[in-house]
Amino acid sequence: MHSYDLEANGMATNLVNLDALIPREDFEEVSPEIKPVLGKKPEGLRLSDLDANRGITYGTLRKPDFQRETASWDPTTVAEFIQSFVAGDLIPSVILWRSPETGNIFVIDGGHRLSALIGWIRDDYGDKEMSVAFFENIIAAEQERAAVRTRSKIKKLVGSYGSLQSAFKYPDNADPEVYRNAKNADFFTIPILWVEGDAKKAEDSFYRINLKAVAIDPTEVRMIKARHKPSALAARAIVRAGTGHQYWAAFPVENQEKIRKQAKSIYDILFVPALETVITTGDLPIAGRSYAGGESLGLVFNFVSIASGLHLEATKKLVKKGRKKKGEVKEDIEADDNDGLPTLTYLGKVYDIAERLSGHEGCSLGSHPAVYFYGITGRFQPTAFLATVGLIQDLAKKKAFDWFTEHRAKFEEFLLRHRHFTNQIVSKFGGQLRSYPSLLKYYQDVLRLIADGRSFTEIELDLAANGFSYLKDRPDYDEETTGSEFSKAVKTLTTLREAIKGAYFCNICHARINQRSISYDHVEEKRKGGKGNPSNAQMVHHYCNGYKDRGGKTISPLPSSL
Ligand SMILES: [Zn+2]
């Protein structure tokens, strides 16, 4: 059974990005008036229809602008699909709608199937001409690896499209099997089901097919419905560093430029360096993987909701209505963005928090990713990321960063020694916004208790008495294994353990520093005659550097008896 029946296979990594191959267009650019169509529509698409050099259909293909990224298939699925097509296997119908107004053909269902064939025709599996232009040369390492793997699998299974074309031209010199494949590929069709009616009808079909059939993350549904709101626009801009489909193309040019620039700088703080499948370094992106289809988009969308205060607004509104449901955001509290300014406001708020988390300006706390954002299983933890955002926001509101700096090392030590608590909170309430309030409260409680001078044992007891009785102390996590070889997970865990042990420490607050966010401080201040020689230099957090300059009180290192 091929997974392309479902258009998605749920794998988070190793996915082929075919998003560039069919351009997006807004349904609403089309007038709703229906003109009677007398001509008979084709019942199937031939491969030549999809070849820009041979057919006319390719140039008219579009996908709805809110369609999620075409990046849910792995290399094997893409290669096996092309093999099935060439072998004349029964391919599930694609569902298309032809705009009576523009004559463009929208793909309602089947974006992956058609993009896989187009990718084959153009030899572009997310790394060649169209993709490079679409992503403006920002091709993630994983995206490139998946493309290379796909190309080599297809070559083995079917042959490249180019080799089939030259078999047609020079049949005498061709490998008989390749020649047969070439003839097959040009003969078979992909069956089409046409949606009849206006743009509204087509959009309804889209929802019916795409939002119900496949397990789509509720965040993604929210994003589709909020697609003209600044929160969704900001999230889409960030996750692609301002490249890809320009959802903001209708805004004034100078605002478009600002959106792209701001999105790129946020992207660089959140997603650089790219996260490898096996972690071999403590140099990690603070927001995990940028390339996981809807997953990172959902995280960024939630980040935008929290940063912009939308999340709180939504909760307040729900509480008022008597529908107290934690972690739910209602879309109707946001107006559509018509000129880009609301999107820029949101991006500004997100930038401030990202910069605070681990940027390069004076306000940066240089948070170590392995302390805050990667869990006991070695995986990136979206909820921990969001709760840290919430904590930062709270500290900013109370202007309490100096206070945080004084207690930071002990706070982080508590988090590290109780990493299973974070996992337990997330497994109790669910991912992202569902456990966000509880995890944020946990951070705030621990920080307050540490500032009150409580010992770790006292804090555990206090937490248990105040809503966290379900947290169970347990011995250090060990990945369960039966074989004698080290799995990817085990290698990752080992790296993280050593990265935490071997991290750089700030010489002012004594907490760990993200190696991407180091500030060098004069031990003896310049104004007091301190020189620029190595013995007078120390590594600190950017924030701590300013803290010391402002005369912040001296913080003692953690006692070894903790
Ligand atoms: Zn520090």
Boltz pocket constraint, residues with backbone or C-beta under 6 A from the ligand:
constraints:
  - pocket:
      binder: B
      contacts: [[A, 506], [A, 507], [A, 508], [A, 509], [A, 510], [A, 511], [A, 540], [A, 541], [A, 544]]
      max_distance: 6.0
